[in-house]
Amino acid sequence: MEIKDYVKKYDPQNQFDVLINTYQQIEFAWKNVFTIDGIKSSDISNIIISGLGGSAISADLIKNYLVNEIEIPIIVNRNYNLPRFAGKNTLFIASSYSGNTEETISALKHAIEIGCKIICITTGGEVESIAKLNKIPCVKVQSGFQPRYSLGLSFFSLLKVFQVLKLISDQTKIVEKIIGLWKRKGVEYSKDENYAYTFAESLVGFIPVIYSVADSTSAVGYRFKCQLNENSKLHAFHNEIPEMNHNEIIGWESFQEKVFHSKNINIVDESYHPQIQKRFKILKDIFTKSGVETIDLKSNEKDFKVRLLDLIYLCDWISYYI
């Protein structure tokens, strides 16, 4: 069967076309006009982004994306309440695609109670209603997508909020590169026997175990794990290096005695610390001795930020095909 035949048989909501055209989400988010009044970057001492699922992944990803640029601490909150340090100098961003995520709504109400500076990103729902009632800036994004397929909207809307507040430099040139990349890759990954498709074929029948690097590509690995769970209806596991070298690595030493039909996927990047690169090589040797195949996923783009989004898009396609 060709890809078009599989799409016709198994994809009644046509997420195939959604993936091909995801670059249009970026275009919408970057052209979207909104106002943020009364919030000065000089008054912000920390940033808390509250969300679950795809909305939280956008927050994880922006921490990786801005790791070498942002000077204000960013916390990703996946709970009903806020940390005790939150207060009037906290920028609280409620990110909920549906606008009805109960944990995010609870955290938003808590942020209002303690006097945080607040911005909402949503398609509507209760989050928008609360924002209107309390005269909170609200960035409206396109509706009609499944939340896990709306990363282009949620991430780039969040990035634009940072830019509008002058927390970061102008990102337009990088964003334009990513739009062009996703547009080209959408065409490439929709053809028969493309790289994402053949990579997906190699994972059929296995449990993927994904390793990425803390504060660098951690969001890519975790996003891939979540997309495999939701799109592929598949168990998948993720951990970060170097932390896994201090605990999880021990489990691989006696791996041959256990029943766990897995393939390991390393998210690799040229920007990693030299010691991290050594760790990946040593890990691959350990996995090989345990009889487990290891596959590297990497991007060859020149800019780190573009590489991150290149990997995100590739992993989305892989999870779709599985």
C-alpha positions as CSV (number, residue, x, y, z in Angstrom):
1,M,0.0,0.0,0.0
2,E,1.1,3.6,-0.7
3,I,0.9,6.3,2.0
4,K,-2.2,7.8,0.4
5,D,-4.0,4.4,0.8
6,Y,-3.0,4.2,4.5
7,V,-4.2,7.8,5.1
8,K,-7.5,7.1,3.4
9,K,-8.1,3.9,5.5
10,Y,-6.8,4.9,8.9
11,D,-6.9,8.7,9.1
12,P,-10.5,9.8,8.8
13,Q,-9.7,13.3,10.4
14,N,-6.9,13.8,7.8
15,Q,-4.2,14.7,10.3
16,F,-1.9,14.0,7.3
17,D,-2.8,17.3,5.7
18,V,-2.6,19.0,9.1
19,L,1.0,17.8,9.4
20,I,1.9,18.9,5.9
21,N,0.5,22.4,6.5
22,T,1.8,22.9,10.1
23,Y,4.1,25.7,8.8
24,Q,0.9,27.7,8.4
25,Q,0.4,27.6,12.1
26,I,3.7,29.4,12.5
27,E,2.7,32.0,9.9
28,F,-0.5,32.7,11.8
29,A,1.2,32.9,15.2
30,W,3.9,35.3,14.0
31,K,1.5,37.6,12.1
32,N,-1.1,37.5,15.0
33,V,-1.6,41.0,16.4
34,F,-2.2,41.4,20.1
35,T,-1.5,44.0,22.8
36,I,0.1,43.5,26.2
37,D,-0.4,46.6,28.3
38,G,0.9,47.4,31.7
39,I,3.7,44.7,31.9
40,K,7.3,45.9,31.9
41,S,10.1,43.5,31.4
42,S,12.1,45.3,34.1
43,D,9.4,44.4,36.6
44,I,9.7,40.6,35.9
45,S,11.9,38.5,38.2
46,N,10.7,35.1,37.1
47,I,8.4,33.5,34.6
48,I,5.9,30.6,35.2
49,I,4.2,29.0,32.3
50,S,1.3,26.9,33.3
51,G,-0.1,24.2,31.0
52,L,-0.6,20.5,30.3
53,G,0.1,18.3,27.3
54,G,0.9,20.1,24.1
55,S,0.7,23.5,25.8
56,A,3.2,22.5,28.5
57,I,5.6,21.1,25.8
58,S,5.7,24.5,24.2
59,A,7.0,25.8,27.6
60,D,9.5,23.1,27.9
61,L,10.7,23.8,24.3
62,I,11.0,27.5,24.8
63,K,13.4,26.8,27.8
64,N,15.6,24.8,25.4
65,Y,15.2,27.3,22.5
66,L,16.2,30.3,24.7
67,V,18.8,28.5,26.9
68,N,21.6,30.7,25.6
69,E,19.6,33.9,25.5
70,I,17.0,34.4,28.3
71,E,18.3,35.8,31.6
72,I,15.1,35.4,33.6
73,P,14.3,32.0,35.2
74,I,11.5,30.1,33.5
75,I,9.4,27.5,35.4
76,V,7.0,25.1,33.7
77,N,4.0,24.4,36.0
78,R,1.8,21.3,35.4
79,N,-0.2,21.6,38.6
80,Y,-3.3,23.2,40.2
81,N,-1.3,25.7,42.3
82,L,1.7,27.9,41.9
83,P,5.1,27.7,43.8
84,R,5.3,29.7,47.0
85,F,7.9,32.1,45.4
86,A,5.3,33.4,42.8
87,G,4.1,36.9,43.4
88,K,3.8,40.4,42.0
89,N,7.1,40.2,40.1
90,T,6.1,36.9,38.5
91,L,5.1,36.8,34.8
92,F,2.4,34.1,34.8
93,I,1.4,32.7,31.4
94,A,-1.7,30.5,31.2
95,S,-1.3,28.3,28.1
96,S,-4.3,26.1,27.3
97,Y,-5.3,25.4,23.7
98,S,-8.9,24.4,24.6
99,G,-9.1,27.0,27.3
100,N,-10.7,24.4,29.6
101,T,-7.8,22.6,31.1
102,E,-8.8,22.4,34.8
103,E,-5.2,22.5,36.2
104,T,-4.4,25.6,34.2
105,I,-7.6,27.3,35.2
106,S,-6.9,26.6,38.8
107,A,-3.4,28.0,38.5
108,L,-4.7,31.0,36.7
109,K,-7.1,31.8,39.5
110,H,-4.3,31.4,42.0
111,A,-2.1,33.8,40.0
112,I,-4.9,36.4,40.0
113,E,-5.2,36.0,43.8
114,I,-1.6,36.6,44.5
115,G,-1.2,39.5,42.1
116,C,1.0,38.0,39.3
117,K,1.4,39.8,36.0
118,I,-0.7,37.6,33.7
119,I,-1.0,36.7,30.0
120,C,-3.3,34.0,28.6
121,I,-2.8,32.0,25.3
122,T,-5.8,30.1,24.2
123,T,-8.5,29.5,21.6
124,G,-11.3,30.4,24.1
125,G,-13.1,28.5,26.8
126,E,-13.0,29.4,30.4
127,V,-9.5,30.8,30.2
128,E,-10.7,33.5,27.8
129,S,-13.7,34.2,30.0
130,I,-11.5,34.7,33.1
131,A,-9.2,36.9,31.1
132,K,-12.0,39.1,29.9
133,L,-13.5,39.4,33.3
134,N,-10.2,40.4,34.9
135,K,-9.0,42.5,31.9
136,I,-6.0,40.2,31.4
137,P,-4.2,40.3,28.0
138,C,-5.3,37.2,26.0
139,V,-3.5,35.9,22.9
140,K,-6.2,34.2,20.7
141,V,-4.9,31.3,18.5
142,Q,-6.6,29.4,15.7
143,S,-9.1,26.7,16.8
144,G,-10.0,23.4,15.1
145,F,-6.8,21.4,15.7
146,Q,-6.2,18.6,18.1
147,P,-4.0,20.1,20.9
148,R,-1.1,17.8,20.2
149,Y,-1.1,18.9,16.6
150,S,-1.1,22.6,17.4
151,L,2.5,23.1,18.6
152,G,3.1,25.6,15.8
153,L,0.4,27.8,17.3
154,S,1.2,27.4,21.0
155,F,5.0,27.6,20.8
156,F,5.3,30.5,18.4
157,S,2.6,32.5,20.1
158,L,4.6,32.0,23.3
159,L,7.8,33.0,21.6
160,K,6.1,36.2,20.2
161,V,4.9,37.1,23.7
162,F,8.5,37.0,24.9
163,Q,9.5,39.2,21.9
164,V,6.7,41.7,22.4
165,L,7.7,42.1,26.1
166,K,11.3,42.6,24.9
167,L,12.6,39.8,27.0
168,I,14.5,38.5,24.0
169,S,15.9,39.8,20.7
170,D,13.9,39.9,17.5
171,Q,13.4,36.3,16.3
172,T,11.8,37.0,12.9
173,K,14.7,35.8,10.8
174,I,15.0,32.5,12.6
175,V,11.2,32.0,12.5
176,E,11.2,32.6,8.8
177,K,13.9,29.9,8.4
178,I,11.7,27.5,10.4
179,I,8.6,28.2,8.3
180,G,10.6,27.5,5.2
181,L,12.1,24.3,6.7
182,W,8.7,22.9,7.8
183,K,7.2,23.7,4.5
184,R,9.9,21.8,2.6
185,K,10.0,18.9,5.0
186,G,6.2,18.7,4.9
187,V,6.5,17.9,1.2
188,E,9.4,15.5,1.7
189,Y,7.8,13.6,4.6
190,S,4.5,13.1,2.7
191,K,6.2,11.1,-0.1
192,D,6.3,7.4,-0.2
193,E,9.3,5.7,1.4
194,N,10.5,9.0,3.0
195,Y,12.9,9.1,6.0
196,A,10.2,9.6,8.6
197,Y,8.2,6.7,7.2
198,T,11.1,4.2,7.1
199,F,12.3,5.3,10.5
200,A,8.7,4.5,11.8
201,E,8.8,1.1,10.1
202,S,12.0,0.2,12.0
203,L,10.3,0.9,15.3
204,V,7.2,-1.3,14.7
205,G,7.1,-4.1,17.4
206,F,9.5,-2.3,19.7
207,I,9.2,-0.1,22.7
208,P,11.1,3.1,22.1
209,V,13.4,4.3,24.8
210,I,14.5,7.9,24.1
211,Y,17.5,9.8,25.5
212,S,18.0,13.5,25.1
213,V,20.1,16.1,27.0
214,A,19.0,18.2,29.9
215,D,18.6,22.0,29.2
216,S,19.3,21.4,25.5
217,T,17.1,18.8,23.7
218,S,15.1,17.6,26.7
219,A,11.9,18.9,25.2
220,V,12.5,17.1,21.9
221,G,12.9,13.8,23.6
222,Y,9.9,14.3,25.9
223,R,7.7,15.6,23.1
224,F,8.6,12.5,21.0
225,K,7.7,10.2,23.9
226,C,4.3,11.9,24.3
227,Q,3.6,11.9,20.6
228,L,4.3,8.2,20.5
229,N,1.9,7.7,23.4
230,E,-0.9,9.7,21.8
231,N,-0.5,9.3,18.0
232,S,1.0,5.8,17.9
233,K,-1.0,4.4,21.0
234,L,2.4,3.1,22.1
235,H,4.3,2.8,25.3
236,A,7.5,4.8,25.1
237,F,10.0,6.1,27.7
238,H,12.3,9.1,28.0
239,N,15.1,10.2,30.2
240,E,17.8,12.9,30.1
241,I,21.6,12.7,30.0
242,P,23.6,13.2,32.2
243,E,21.0,12.3,34.9
244,M,20.3,8.8,33.5
245,N,24.0,8.0,33.8
246,H,23.6,8.3,37.6
247,N,20.8,5.7,38.0
248,E,18.9,4.3,34.9
249,I,22.2,3.2,33.3
250,I,22.5,0.4,35.9
251,G,19.4,-1.3,34.5
252,W,21.0,-1.9,31.2
253,E,24.0,-3.8,32.7
254,S,21.8,-6.9,33.3
255,F,19.4,-6.2,30.5
256,Q,19.8,-9.5,28.7
257,E,18.3,-11.2,31.7
258,K,15.0,-9.2,31.3
259,V,12.2,-9.3,28.8
260,F,11.9,-5.8,27.3
261,H,11.8,-5.6,23.5
262,S,13.1,-2.1,23.0
263,K,15.0,0.1,20.6
264,N,16.9,3.1,21.9
265,I,16.8,6.5,20.2
266,N,19.5,9.1,21.0
267,I,18.6,12.7,20.3
268,V,22.1,14.1,19.4
269,D,23.3,17.6,18.6
270,E,26.7,19.1,17.8
271,S,26.3,21.7,20.5
272,Y,26.5,19.2,23.4
273,H,29.3,19.6,25.9
274,P,32.3,17.3,25.0
275,Q,31.6,15.1,28.1
276,I,28.0,14.6,27.0
277,Q,29.2,13.5,23.6
278,K,31.5,11.0,25.3
279,R,28.6,9.7,27.4
280,F,26.6,9.0,24.3
281,K,29.4,7.0,22.8
282,I,29.9,5.0,26.0
283,L,26.1,4.4,26.3
284,K,25.9,3.1,22.7
285,D,28.6,0.5,23.6
286,I,26.7,-0.6,26.7
287,F,23.4,-0.9,24.8
288,T,25.1,-2.9,22.0
289,K,26.6,-5.3,24.6
290,S,23.1,-5.7,26.0
291,G,21.8,-6.6,22.5
292,V,19.8,-3.4,22.0
293,E,19.9,-1.5,18.8
294,T,20.5,2.3,19.1
295,I,19.5,4.8,16.5
296,D,20.6,8.4,16.4
297,L,18.3,11.3,15.5
298,K,20.0,14.5,14.6
299,S,19.5,17.6,12.5
300,N,22.1,19.0,10.1
301,E,20.7,22.6,10.1
302,K,23.3,25.3,11.0
303,D,21.4,27.1,13.7
304,F,20.7,25.4,17.1
305,K,17.2,26.9,17.3
306,V,16.3,25.7,13.8
307,R,17.7,22.2,14.6
308,L,15.4,21.9,17.6
309,L,12.3,22.6,15.5
310,D,13.6,20.4,12.7
311,L,13.8,17.5,15.2
312,I,10.4,18.3,16.7
313,Y,8.8,18.2,13.2
314,L,10.5,15.0,12.2
315,C,9.5,13.2,15.4
316,D,5.9,14.3,14.9
317,W,5.9,12.6,11.5
318,I,7.5,9.4,12.8
319,S,4.9,9.1,15.5
320,Y,2.1,9.7,12.9
321,Y,3.4,6.9,10.7
322,I,3.7,4.4,13.5
